[in-house]
């Protein structure tokens, strides 16, 4: 896919340098370097708005062999600031492919680096924590790249939700993609869900639509009164990027919506914002949870789910109110992965039950939300 003779470097803020070959657009970019352990779904990962201002490292070595296509987009454009790959595919071979990965990255102005030891990079991030980094393929000196990484503000304390949220409300009724039919399902939608767009993946809306839920998507700053004026049967709180502690306006709105007794379902950022509205706090993880193989235990049943995850912040396991029950925990580090309000039809999870990419063990959560609405 890429036979670039142009050299590139990855410079971390702590001074570690990796040398490789240019991939995608020629230039330089700065962001928080993180890694995803999923074996498939690189296009869905690259277009997930939760990766805003991040440089993604793929731990699976061979990336790009199935190309890209318009159906596997999780948003309108590429969300990451940069891309790190061990061995980009030189040949695109898939009947759905419309473009190769390298050309797609170039067209979107995304700077990448290939050919580095991604195992060494991931071990470094696991040992020292996620940190700022710079990819440069434009001849930038290593010292300048390190200084650029060290000077960048990072993600903590930053509200990126307002940056990626939709600007105007819109309706969504498209179901999931049916591979055999080569098109999206067109379900009949009767009940009405209002969904906050904190940086939502499209497959979440498709999963809701498949359960007969017409989705009205609204900007993150929409007021509680405006939401209730839409007469929702349910309210959805989406995933999104950045520090949840910096999105206080959404927390205030959610707190007011909790008084309406309307069913509420939150995913990822939505889970974190709901938790804050319930009185809990959030914190930044050392290197985050990102991948398609994360085991989570359902504390209410004892069952284990293999989940898709993408978050750099988590809900603190302290000062849990009496009316909040922790329903899911990570088997990697014990962090909170889900909760419910015992006296209201309200629940949330930290992981991604919509997959895309990843396993679908937690698909039942959409059924649970639909059942609360239909009840």
One Martini backbone bead per residue (centre of mass of N, CA, C, O) as a GRO file, in nm:
protein
  375
    1UNK     BB    1   0.057   0.063  -0.020
    2UNK     BB    2   0.348   0.157   0.095
    3UNK     BB    3   0.671   0.286  -0.063
    4UNK     BB    4   0.811   0.487   0.111
    5UNK     BB    5   1.114   0.700   0.123
    6UNK     BB    6   1.002   0.860   0.353
    7UNK     BB    7   1.082   0.972   0.641
    8UNK     BB    8   1.003   0.908   0.996
    9UNK     BB    9   0.880   1.028   1.318
   10UNK     BB   10   0.849   0.940   1.668
   11UNK     BB   11   0.780   1.171   1.934
   12UNK     BB   12   0.812   1.183   2.269
   13UNK     BB   13   0.795   1.371   2.556
   14UNK     BB   14   1.033   1.180   2.698
   15UNK     BB   15   1.237   1.126   2.422
   16UNK     BB   16   1.130   0.909   2.252
   17UNK     BB   17   1.241   0.740   1.948
   18UNK     BB   18   1.098   0.670   1.622
   19UNK     BB   19   1.170   0.497   1.317
   20UNK     BB   20   1.037   0.550   0.977
   21UNK     BB   21   0.769   0.569   0.750
   22UNK     BB   22   0.573   0.728   0.552
   23UNK     BB   23   0.218   0.804   0.600
   24UNK     BB   24   0.028   0.959   0.412
   25UNK     BB   25   0.066   1.259   0.495
   26UNK     BB   26   0.278   1.526   0.470
   27UNK     BB   27   0.416   1.609   0.798
   28UNK     BB   28   0.268   1.720   1.112
   29UNK     BB   29   0.175   1.585   1.444
   30UNK     BB   30  -0.031   1.620   1.744
   31UNK     BB   31  -0.077   1.395   2.035
   32UNK     BB   32  -0.220   1.128   2.191
   33UNK     BB   33  -0.072   0.829   2.258
   34UNK     BB   34  -0.221   0.525   2.153
   35UNK     BB   35  -0.389   0.194   2.183
   36UNK     BB   36  -0.512  -0.085   1.976
   37UNK     BB   37  -0.609  -0.447   1.997
   38UNK     BB   38  -0.751  -0.486   1.747
   39UNK     BB   39  -0.783  -0.696   1.449
   40UNK     BB   40  -1.023  -0.516   1.351
   41UNK     BB   41  -1.153  -0.209   1.226
   42UNK     BB   42  -0.982   0.050   1.136
   43UNK     BB   43  -1.199   0.242   1.019
   44UNK     BB   44  -1.378   0.270   1.269
   45UNK     BB   45  -1.155   0.379   1.449
   46UNK     BB   46  -1.068   0.634   1.273
   47UNK     BB   47  -1.396   0.741   1.289
   48UNK     BB   48  -1.394   0.782   1.591
   49UNK     BB   49  -1.457   1.059   1.789
   50UNK     BB   50  -1.300   0.957   2.052
   51UNK     BB   51  -1.008   1.019   1.887
   52UNK     BB   52  -0.975   1.300   1.939
   53UNK     BB   53  -0.645   1.405   1.957
   54UNK     BB   54  -0.528   1.126   1.855
   55UNK     BB   55  -0.276   0.868   1.837
   56UNK     BB   56  -0.290   0.566   1.665
   57UNK     BB   57  -0.211   0.234   1.765
   58UNK     BB   58  -0.155  -0.069   1.604
   59UNK     BB   59  -0.102  -0.394   1.716
   60UNK     BB   60  -0.176  -0.498   1.465
   61UNK     BB   61   0.044  -0.537   1.202
   62UNK     BB   62  -0.181  -0.571   0.965
   63UNK     BB   63  -0.278  -0.285   0.774
   64UNK     BB   64  -0.519  -0.250   0.486
   65UNK     BB   65  -0.628  -0.509   0.320
   66UNK     BB   66  -0.953  -0.394   0.289
   67UNK     BB   67  -0.958  -0.110   0.303
   68UNK     BB   68  -1.213   0.125   0.203
   69UNK     BB   69  -1.552   0.249   0.291
   70UNK     BB   70  -1.861   0.411   0.329
   71UNK     BB   71  -1.998   0.196   0.538
   72UNK     BB   72  -1.751   0.208   0.776
   73UNK     BB   73  -1.844   0.471   0.891
   74UNK     BB   74  -1.870   0.655   1.216
   75UNK     BB   75  -1.832   0.916   1.043
   76UNK     BB   76  -1.747   1.174   0.822
   77UNK     BB   77  -1.450   1.133   0.941
   78UNK     BB   78  -1.144   1.155   1.049
   79UNK     BB   79  -1.038   1.172   1.398
   80UNK     BB   80  -0.753   1.148   1.398
   81UNK     BB   81  -0.412   1.278   1.407
   82UNK     BB   82  -0.289   0.978   1.386
   83UNK     BB   83  -0.082   0.697   1.244
   84UNK     BB   84   0.020   0.361   1.358
   85UNK     BB   85   0.226   0.116   1.180
   86UNK     BB   86   0.392  -0.168   1.103
   87UNK     BB   87   0.227  -0.322   0.834
   88UNK     BB   88   0.133  -0.215   0.552
   89UNK     BB   89  -0.059  -0.283   0.299
   90UNK     BB   90   0.005  -0.330  -0.054
   91UNK     BB   91  -0.277  -0.482  -0.079
   92UNK     BB   92  -0.606  -0.462  -0.196
   93UNK     BB   93  -0.859  -0.720  -0.078
   94UNK     BB   94  -1.193  -0.628  -0.154
   95UNK     BB   95  -1.522  -0.597  -0.264
   96UNK     BB   96  -1.572  -0.318  -0.082
   97UNK     BB   97  -1.352  -0.158  -0.191
   98UNK     BB   98  -1.267   0.206  -0.276
   99UNK     BB   99  -0.989   0.230  -0.110
  100UNK     BB  100  -0.691   0.294   0.010
  101UNK     BB  101  -0.548   0.379   0.302
  102UNK     BB  102  -0.326   0.580   0.215
  103UNK     BB  103  -0.506   0.760   0.032
  104UNK     BB  104  -0.712   0.832   0.249
  105UNK     BB  105  -0.521   0.975   0.443
  106UNK     BB  106  -0.422   1.183   0.238
  107UNK     BB  107  -0.700   1.315   0.169
  108UNK     BB  108  -0.730   1.390   0.498
  109UNK     BB  109  -0.444   1.481   0.623
  110UNK     BB  110  -0.303   1.223   0.750
  111UNK     BB  111  -0.051   1.147   0.964
  112UNK     BB  112   0.202   0.888   0.931
  113UNK     BB  113   0.351   0.569   1.049
  114UNK     BB  114   0.584   0.316   0.944
  115UNK     BB  115   0.791   0.045   1.062
  116UNK     BB  116   0.761   0.016   1.358
  117UNK     BB  117   0.789  -0.090   1.693
  118UNK     BB  118   0.490  -0.148   1.841
  119UNK     BB  119   0.568  -0.316   2.088
  120UNK     BB  120   0.762  -0.111   2.216
  121UNK     BB  121   0.557   0.118   2.237
  122UNK     BB  122   0.345  -0.022   2.415
  123UNK     BB  123   0.533  -0.085   2.651
  124UNK     BB  124   0.597   0.210   2.710
  125UNK     BB  125   0.301   0.299   2.769
  126UNK     BB  126   0.247   0.094   2.998
  127UNK     BB  127   0.484   0.197   3.183
  128UNK     BB  128   0.438   0.539   3.137
  129UNK     BB  129   0.205   0.613   2.973
  130UNK     BB  130   0.025   0.825   2.829
  131UNK     BB  131   0.138   1.051   2.563
  132UNK     BB  132   0.277   1.281   2.399
  133UNK     BB  133   0.303   1.327   2.033
  134UNK     BB  134   0.507   1.312   1.722
  135UNK     BB  135   0.455   1.323   1.377
  136UNK     BB  136   0.727   1.328   1.125
  137UNK     BB  137   0.770   1.387   0.744
  138UNK     BB  138   0.919   1.701   0.707
  139UNK     BB  139   1.211   1.715   0.871
  140UNK     BB  140   1.187   1.727   1.156
  141UNK     BB  141   1.343   1.754   1.432
  142UNK     BB  142   1.366   1.580   1.717
  143UNK     BB  143   1.380   1.813   1.923
  144UNK     BB  144   1.130   1.964   1.811
  145UNK     BB  145   0.928   1.730   1.854
  146UNK     BB  146   0.958   1.701   2.157
  147UNK     BB  147   0.876   1.994   2.226
  148UNK     BB  148   0.594   1.979   2.098
  149UNK     BB  149   0.487   1.754   2.281
  150UNK     BB  150   0.544   1.897   2.560
  151UNK     BB  151   0.358   2.163   2.485
  152UNK     BB  152   0.112   2.013   2.475
  153UNK     BB  153  -0.189   2.003   2.653
  154UNK     BB  154  -0.380   1.780   2.607
  155UNK     BB  155  -0.680   1.625   2.757
  156UNK     BB  156  -0.685   1.735   3.024
  157UNK     BB  157  -0.954   1.963   3.072
  158UNK     BB  158  -1.097   1.901   2.791
  159UNK     BB  159  -1.348   2.011   2.561
  160UNK     BB  160  -1.448   1.801   2.280
  161UNK     BB  161  -1.752   1.784   2.240
  162UNK     BB  162  -1.809   2.067   2.108
  163UNK     BB  163  -1.634   1.993   1.849
  164UNK     BB  164  -1.811   1.715   1.751
  165UNK     BB  165  -2.079   1.806   1.766
  166UNK     BB  166  -2.358   1.880   1.652
  167UNK     BB  167  -2.529   2.179   1.535
  168UNK     BB  168  -2.788   2.015   1.446
  169UNK     BB  169  -3.066   1.865   1.433
  170UNK     BB  170  -3.152   1.509   1.374
  171UNK     BB  171  -3.260   1.224   1.200
  172UNK     BB  172  -3.277   0.855   1.274
  173UNK     BB  173  -3.355   0.527   1.073
  174UNK     BB  174  -3.108   0.354   1.029
  175UNK     BB  175  -2.989   0.053   1.005
  176UNK     BB  176  -2.810  -0.203   0.976
  177UNK     BB  177  -2.582  -0.375   0.803
  178UNK     BB  178  -2.641  -0.597   0.523
  179UNK     BB  179  -2.433  -0.796   0.364
  180UNK     BB  180  -2.614  -0.968   0.172
  181UNK     BB  181  -2.767  -0.701   0.061
  182UNK     BB  182  -2.581  -0.435   0.052
  183UNK     BB  183  -2.742  -0.289   0.296
  184UNK     BB  184  -2.957  -0.116   0.480
  185UNK     BB  185  -3.180  -0.114   0.704
  186UNK     BB  186  -3.560  -0.050   0.730
  187UNK     BB  187  -3.705   0.019   0.994
  188UNK     BB  188  -3.974   0.035   1.208
  189UNK     BB  189  -4.055   0.340   1.377
  190UNK     BB  190  -4.208   0.448   1.693
  191UNK     BB  191  -4.033   0.522   1.901
  192UNK     BB  192  -3.872   0.793   2.100
  193UNK     BB  193  -3.534   0.915   2.073
  194UNK     BB  194  -3.308   1.118   2.249
  195UNK     BB  195  -2.977   1.214   2.132
  196UNK     BB  196  -2.675   1.276   2.246
  197UNK     BB  197  -2.398   1.445   2.087
  198UNK     BB  198  -2.059   1.368   2.197
  199UNK     BB  199  -1.948   1.155   1.959
  200UNK     BB  200  -2.099   0.954   1.776
  201UNK     BB  201  -2.167   0.643   1.671
  202UNK     BB  202  -2.359   0.507   1.422
  203UNK     BB  203  -2.418   0.214   1.534
  204UNK     BB  204  -2.595   0.302   1.763
  205UNK     BB  205  -2.833   0.409   1.596
  206UNK     BB  206  -2.883   0.141   1.447
  207UNK     BB  207  -2.954  -0.028   1.698
  208UNK     BB  208  -3.199   0.141   1.776
  209UNK     BB  209  -3.360   0.117   1.509
  210UNK     BB  210  -3.384  -0.202   1.512
  211UNK     BB  211  -3.588  -0.140   1.782
  212UNK     BB  212  -3.798   0.094   1.693
  213UNK     BB  213  -3.611   0.367   1.714
  214UNK     BB  214  -3.644   0.690   1.691
  215UNK     BB  215  -3.384   0.929   1.621
  216UNK     BB  216  -3.298   1.230   1.793
  217UNK     BB  217  -3.041   1.444   1.725
  218UNK     BB  218  -2.841   1.637   1.956
  219UNK     BB  219  -2.675   1.865   2.093
  220UNK     BB  220  -2.486   1.888   2.383
  221UNK     BB  221  -2.630   2.185   2.466
  222UNK     BB  222  -2.898   2.087   2.520
  223UNK     BB  223  -3.174   2.132   2.690
  224UNK     BB  224  -3.404   1.995   2.896
  225UNK     BB  225  -3.653   2.145   2.785
  226UNK     BB  226  -3.602   2.072   2.486
  227UNK     BB  227  -3.618   1.770   2.520
  228UNK     BB  228  -3.913   1.752   2.647
  229UNK     BB  229  -4.048   1.897   2.397
  230UNK     BB  230  -4.002   1.614   2.225
  231UNK     BB  231  -4.128   1.367   2.364
  232UNK     BB  232  -3.971   1.132   2.499
  233UNK     BB  233  -3.923   0.780   2.561
  234UNK     BB  234  -3.607   0.840   2.540
  235UNK     BB  235  -3.257   0.865   2.654
  236UNK     BB  236  -2.939   0.934   2.498
  237UNK     BB  237  -2.585   0.877   2.581
  238UNK     BB  238  -2.296   0.929   2.434
  239UNK     BB  239  -2.014   0.918   2.310
  240UNK     BB  240  -1.669   1.059   2.352
  241UNK     BB  241  -1.435   1.306   2.394
  242UNK     BB  242  -1.230   1.360   2.651
  243UNK     BB  243  -1.309   1.534   2.945
  244UNK     BB  244  -1.578   1.494   3.153
  245UNK     BB  245  -1.508   1.731   3.362
  246UNK     BB  246  -1.550   1.956   3.109
  247UNK     BB  247  -1.889   1.882   3.089
  248UNK     BB  248  -2.094   2.042   3.284
  249UNK     BB  249  -2.347   2.113   3.113
  250UNK     BB  250  -2.438   1.813   3.075
  251UNK     BB  251  -2.464   1.736   3.371
  252UNK     BB  252  -2.690   1.937   3.441
  253UNK     BB  253  -2.894   1.822   3.239
  254UNK     BB  254  -2.905   1.530   3.343
  255UNK     BB  255  -3.001   1.597   3.627
  256UNK     BB  256  -3.279   1.701   3.527
  257UNK     BB  257  -3.366   1.438   3.370
  258UNK     BB  258  -3.383   1.248   3.623
  259UNK     BB  259  -3.666   1.387   3.719
  260UNK     BB  260  -3.857   1.249   3.477
  261UNK     BB  261  -3.839   0.922   3.440
  262UNK     BB  262  -3.681   0.872   3.192
  263UNK     BB  263  -3.529   0.671   2.999
  264UNK     BB  264  -3.171   0.590   3.039
  265UNK     BB  265  -2.879   0.571   2.814
  266UNK     BB  266  -2.524   0.501   2.850
  267UNK     BB  267  -2.207   0.562   2.667
  268UNK     BB  268  -1.920   0.621   2.805
  269UNK     BB  269  -1.942   0.936   2.820
  270UNK     BB  270  -2.235   0.902   2.916
  271UNK     BB  271  -2.154   0.745   3.170
  272UNK     BB  272  -1.976   0.969   3.298
  273UNK     BB  273  -2.192   1.194   3.309
  274UNK     BB  274  -2.399   1.041   3.471
  275UNK     BB  275  -2.218   0.991   3.718
  276UNK     BB  276  -2.188   1.290   3.790
  277UNK     BB  277  -2.496   1.343   3.825
  278UNK     BB  278  -2.489   1.118   4.074
  279UNK     BB  279  -2.189   1.198   4.232
  280UNK     BB  280  -1.955   1.117   4.077
  281UNK     BB  281  -1.625   1.054   3.954
  282UNK     BB  282  -1.335   1.125   3.751
  283UNK     BB  283  -1.051   0.973   3.566
  284UNK     BB  284  -0.729   0.913   3.452
  285UNK     BB  285  -0.578   0.686   3.279
  286UNK     BB  286  -0.278   0.565   3.206
  287UNK     BB  287  -0.373   0.401   2.900
  288UNK     BB  288  -0.631   0.280   2.872
  289UNK     BB  289  -0.920   0.142   2.683
  290UNK     BB  290  -0.835  -0.043   2.375
  291UNK     BB  291  -1.056  -0.271   2.215
  292UNK     BB  292  -1.187  -0.630   2.142
  293UNK     BB  293  -1.080  -0.799   2.442
  294UNK     BB  294  -1.258  -0.711   2.697
  295UNK     BB  295  -1.325  -0.819   3.009
  296UNK     BB  296  -1.659  -0.846   3.155
  297UNK     BB  297  -1.850  -0.832   3.453
  298UNK     BB  298  -2.163  -0.930   3.552
  299UNK     BB  299  -2.276  -0.869   3.873
  300UNK     BB  300  -2.580  -0.988   3.840
  301UNK     BB  301  -2.477  -1.288   3.693
  302UNK     BB  302  -2.151  -1.359   3.630
  303UNK     BB  303  -2.103  -1.287   3.352
  304UNK     BB  304  -1.898  -1.288   3.057
  305UNK     BB  305  -1.769  -1.022   2.857
  306UNK     BB  306  -1.668  -0.938   2.535
  307UNK     BB  307  -1.526  -0.618   2.459
  308UNK     BB  308  -1.560  -0.294   2.342
  309UNK     BB  309  -1.303  -0.031   2.367
  310UNK     BB  310  -1.288   0.350   2.435
  311UNK     BB  311  -1.089   0.486   2.696
  312UNK     BB  312  -0.918   0.739   2.922
  313UNK     BB  313  -1.157   0.737   3.121
  314UNK     BB  314  -1.306   0.707   3.458
  315UNK     BB  315  -1.485   0.584   3.723
  316UNK     BB  316  -1.489   0.628   4.045
  317UNK     BB  317  -1.451   0.404   4.341
  318UNK     BB  318  -1.640   0.635   4.505
  319UNK     BB  319  -1.906   0.760   4.653
  320UNK     BB  320  -2.156   0.569   4.632
  321UNK     BB  321  -2.467   0.579   4.606
  322UNK     BB  322  -2.738   0.403   4.723
  323UNK     BB  323  -2.898   0.426   4.423
  324UNK     BB  324  -2.627   0.288   4.317
  325UNK     BB  325  -2.535   0.025   4.089
  326UNK     BB  326  -2.286  -0.197   4.023
  327UNK     BB  327  -2.281  -0.407   3.719
  328UNK     BB  328  -1.976  -0.357   3.606
  329UNK     BB  329  -1.646  -0.514   3.545
  330UNK     BB  330  -1.321  -0.521   3.504
  331UNK     BB  331  -1.075  -0.787   3.451
  332UNK     BB  332  -0.813  -0.613   3.438
  333UNK     BB  333  -0.873  -0.359   3.686
  334UNK     BB  334  -1.179  -0.317   3.824
  335UNK     BB  335  -1.331  -0.119   3.683
  336UNK     BB  336  -1.593   0.060   3.597
  337UNK     BB  337  -1.861  -0.059   3.346
  338UNK     BB  338  -2.134  -0.026   3.526
  339UNK     BB  339  -2.477   0.106   3.582
  340UNK     BB  340  -2.755   0.173   3.815
  341UNK     BB  341  -3.072   0.287   3.899
  342UNK     BB  342  -3.289   0.162   4.139
  343UNK     BB  343  -3.538   0.407   4.106
  344UNK     BB  344  -3.472   0.399   3.787
  345UNK     BB  345  -3.463   0.400   3.420
  346UNK     BB  346  -3.123   0.372   3.465
  347UNK     BB  347  -2.827   0.328   3.249
  348UNK     BB  348  -2.472   0.215   3.209
  349UNK     BB  349  -2.168   0.205   2.999
  350UNK     BB  350  -1.823   0.205   2.916
  351UNK     BB  351  -1.863   0.044   2.681
  352UNK     BB  352  -1.928  -0.116   2.340
  353UNK     BB  353  -2.217  -0.273   2.230
  354UNK     BB  354  -2.196  -0.192   1.909
  355UNK     BB  355  -1.916  -0.210   1.831
  356UNK     BB  356  -1.759  -0.128   1.555
  357UNK     BB  357  -1.564  -0.293   1.651
  358UNK     BB  358  -1.643  -0.622   1.759
  359UNK     BB  359  -1.813  -0.769   1.984
  360UNK     BB  360  -2.175  -0.883   2.073
  361UNK     BB  361  -2.236  -0.954   2.381
  362UNK     BB  362  -2.389  -0.652   2.452
  363UNK     BB  363  -2.659  -0.624   2.280
  364UNK     BB  364  -2.880  -0.648   2.511
  365UNK     BB  365  -2.886  -0.343   2.599
  366UNK     BB  366  -3.082  -0.250   2.377
  367UNK     BB  367  -3.315  -0.425   2.472
  368UNK     BB  368  -3.338  -0.299   2.753
  369UNK     BB  369  -3.409  -0.014   2.658
  370UNK     BB  370  -3.661  -0.091   2.493
  371UNK     BB  371  -3.815  -0.216   2.732
  372UNK     BB  372  -3.836   0.041   2.903
  373UNK     BB  373  -3.996   0.199   2.692
  374UNK     BB  374  -4.236  -0.011   2.644
  375UNK     BB  375  -4.322  -0.006   2.957
   0.00000   0.00000   0.00000
